[in-house]
Amino acid sequence: MHETFMRRAISLAERGRGHTAPNPLVGAVLVRDGKIIGEGFHAFYGGLHAERAALEDCFQRGLSPAGASLYVTLEPCCHTGKQPPCTEAILAADIRAVFVGSSDPNPLVAGKGIAALRQGGIAVTEHVSESACDALNAPFFHHIRTGLPFVLLKYAMTLDGKTACASGASRWITGEAAREEVHRTRAAVGAVMVGINTVLQDDPLLTCRIPGGRNPLRVVCDSGLRTPLDSALVKTAAEVPTLLACCVSDTARHEAYLAAGCEVLTFPGRRVDLRALLTSLGARGINEVLVEGGAELGWALLSAGLVQRVQAYIAPKLFGGKNAPSALGGTGVPYPIDAFALKNMHIRSFGADVRIEGDL
Ligand SMILES: NC(=O)c1ccc[n+]([C@@H]2O[C@H](COP(=O)([O-])OP(=O)(O)OC[C@H]3O[C@@H](n4cnc5c(N)ncnc54)[C@H](OP(=O)(O)O)[C@@H]3O)[C@@H](O)[C@H]2O)c1
């Protein structure tokens, strides 16, 4: 029964995806006599926390939460941020028992939320459906522990491992259902990132084109500031946030981009320092970055240990061509034993295409 209620809390939490960063996704369910009497989730950054939303829902149903059990996917907070501490609301509502999924690694909480509830006489059970609750917030946990965003490296390839034809043409490899899923992923992340060659080759827009979807920040790794002023990215920069990461300190060269609405971030050296770039994205509250190409940037991030998850969309097609690019460039590993091994594999179909996802 505990797992059933926690599953419900997880599915409520999912509804906040793409809107809560840098906060986590959290869902909560209030239960009495085996029946749900209130439920809620953290809907957006700065908004009500899940526990308070569930209590609110219970009151709105004309019910009292006194004596009820609360199922919450993440340890309740005990500090004042944009919202007052959830532990206070839980204690004030006379809740009898609290079932918690994930522990909160945020140093401001980290066990203190649970201790505050126990001190107030509430029976707390931890680790309920913990791995499912942890999976919900992998980007949040990574960001809070490292200060860096969780990096999701995504590419589309043919069954013979090609991400473009030998001519460079790459549209389209996958079908509509897979591409729509990528738009859903864009809506869920704080930023999408590409290398300059992808911009020069494909002139992508990198927006989220599903109804109601939110556009992530678009980031181009462009050391020499070669992004064309008439590219789709620059032309739409007034409406969609766009950041050019470069190594050009001559600010006169920034001006046209700034006038078009781009942000220009300069790094020392000859190549954009990817760790420094990710650190600066993490510092502005972005906890997940989707990397959409190409092979050179992908390898640079992977080999620097900066990628946490890989999503490979595989189309039932063959391009052939020994000069046609594959998903990752660079030097590659010298021997099979040196391979980057993936775990927690998930396979899903999108129309005729398959997506294989795994964690590094
Ligand atoms: N099928 C797919 O999923 C997919 C997705 C995207 C792209 N593509 C294809 O991939 C191709 C482009 O890929 P690509 O490998 O040629 O280039 P890329 O990865 O798009 O861009 C690489 C460039 O990024 C810049 N960069 C800046 N900082 C960097 C850093 N720290 N490390 C690495 N690169 C850095 C470098 O140019 P500077 O030094 O000048 O900055 C580098 O040459 C296109 O043909 C495109 O169609 C396919």
PDBQT file of the ligand as one rigid body, heavy atoms in Angstrom, charges set to zero:
ROOT
HETATM    1  N1  LIG A 401      22.356  13.293 -35.537  1.00  0.00    +0.000 N 
HETATM    2  C1  LIG A 401      22.470  14.073 -34.504  1.00  0.00    +0.000 C 
HETATM    3  O1  LIG A 401      21.954  13.805 -33.422  1.00  0.00    +0.000 OA
HETATM    4  C2  LIG A 401      23.248  15.334 -34.633  1.00  0.00    +0.000 A 
HETATM    5  C3  LIG A 401      23.080  16.341 -33.705  1.00  0.00    +0.000 A 
HETATM    6  C4  LIG A 401      23.832  17.481 -33.822  1.00  0.00    +0.000 A 
HETATM    7  C5  LIG A 401      24.736  17.601 -34.843  1.00  0.00    +0.000 A 
HETATM    8  N2  LIG A 401      24.853  16.618 -35.752  1.00  0.00    +0.000 N 
HETATM    9  C6  LIG A 401      25.816  16.747 -36.853  1.00  0.00    +0.000 C 
HETATM   10  O2  LIG A 401      27.110  16.889 -36.269  1.00  0.00    +0.000 OA
HETATM   11  C7  LIG A 401      27.905  17.676 -37.137  1.00  0.00    +0.000 C 
HETATM   12  C8  LIG A 401      28.640  18.705 -36.338  1.00  0.00    +0.000 C 
HETATM   13  O3  LIG A 401      29.422  18.047 -35.370  1.00  0.00    +0.000 OA
HETATM   14  P1  LIG A 401      30.969  18.349 -35.199  1.00  0.00    +0.000 P 
HETATM   15  O4  LIG A 401      31.527  17.239 -34.400  1.00  0.00    +0.000 OA
HETATM   16  O5  LIG A 401      31.562  18.651 -36.514  1.00  0.00    +0.000 OA
HETATM   17  O6  LIG A 401      31.002  19.702 -34.392  1.00  0.00    +0.000 OA
HETATM   18  P2  LIG A 401      30.265  20.248 -33.081  1.00  0.00    +0.000 P 
HETATM   19  O7  LIG A 401      30.494  19.313 -31.956  1.00  0.00    +0.000 OA
HETATM   20  O8  LIG A 401      28.894  20.675 -33.402  1.00  0.00    +0.000 OA
HETATM   21  O9  LIG A 401      31.105  21.563 -32.827  1.00  0.00    +0.000 OA
HETATM   22  C9  LIG A 401      32.447  21.428 -32.483  1.00  0.00    +0.000 C 
HETATM   23  C10 LIG A 401      33.040  22.783 -32.303  1.00  0.00    +0.000 C 
HETATM   24  O10 LIG A 401      32.592  23.336 -31.062  1.00  0.00    +0.000 OA
HETATM   25  C11 LIG A 401      33.543  24.288 -30.654  1.00  0.00    +0.000 C 
HETATM   26  N3  LIG A 401      33.934  24.150 -29.278  1.00  0.00    +0.000 N 
HETATM   27  C12 LIG A 401      34.048  25.178 -28.431  1.00  0.00    +0.000 A 
HETATM   28  N4  LIG A 401      34.547  24.771 -27.275  1.00  0.00    +0.000 NA
HETATM   29  C13 LIG A 401      34.763  23.460 -27.384  1.00  0.00    +0.000 A 
HETATM   30  C14 LIG A 401      35.288  22.505 -26.489  1.00  0.00    +0.000 A 
HETATM   31  N5  LIG A 401      35.689  22.828 -25.271  1.00  0.00    +0.000 N 
HETATM   32  N6  LIG A 401      35.391  21.235 -26.922  1.00  0.00    +0.000 NA
HETATM   33  C15 LIG A 401      34.968  20.880 -28.153  1.00  0.00    +0.000 A 
HETATM   34  N7  LIG A 401      34.458  21.745 -29.042  1.00  0.00    +0.000 NA
HETATM   35  C16 LIG A 401      34.358  23.044 -28.654  1.00  0.00    +0.000 A 
HETATM   36  C17 LIG A 401      34.798  24.054 -31.488  1.00  0.00    +0.000 C 
HETATM   37  O11 LIG A 401      34.919  25.075 -32.459  1.00  0.00    +0.000 OA
HETATM   38  P3  LIG A 401      35.629  26.444 -31.982  1.00  0.00    +0.000 P 
HETATM   39  O12 LIG A 401      36.981  26.043 -31.471  1.00  0.00    +0.000 OA
HETATM   40  O13 LIG A 401      35.664  27.282 -33.198  1.00  0.00    +0.000 OA
HETATM   41  O14 LIG A 401      34.798  26.968 -30.926  1.00  0.00    +0.000 OA
HETATM   42  C18 LIG A 401      34.527  22.747 -32.177  1.00  0.00    +0.000 C 
HETATM   43  O15 LIG A 401      35.172  22.628 -33.435  1.00  0.00    +0.000 OA
HETATM   44  C19 LIG A 401      26.968  18.265 -38.167  1.00  0.00    +0.000 C 
HETATM   45  O16 LIG A 401      27.152  17.581 -39.355  1.00  0.00    +0.000 OA
HETATM   46  C20 LIG A 401      25.610  17.997 -37.628  1.00  0.00    +0.000 C 
HETATM   47  O17 LIG A 401      24.673  17.803 -38.635  1.00  0.00    +0.000 OA
HETATM   48  C21 LIG A 401      24.135  15.489 -35.673  1.00  0.00    +0.000 A 
ENDROOT
TORSDOF 0
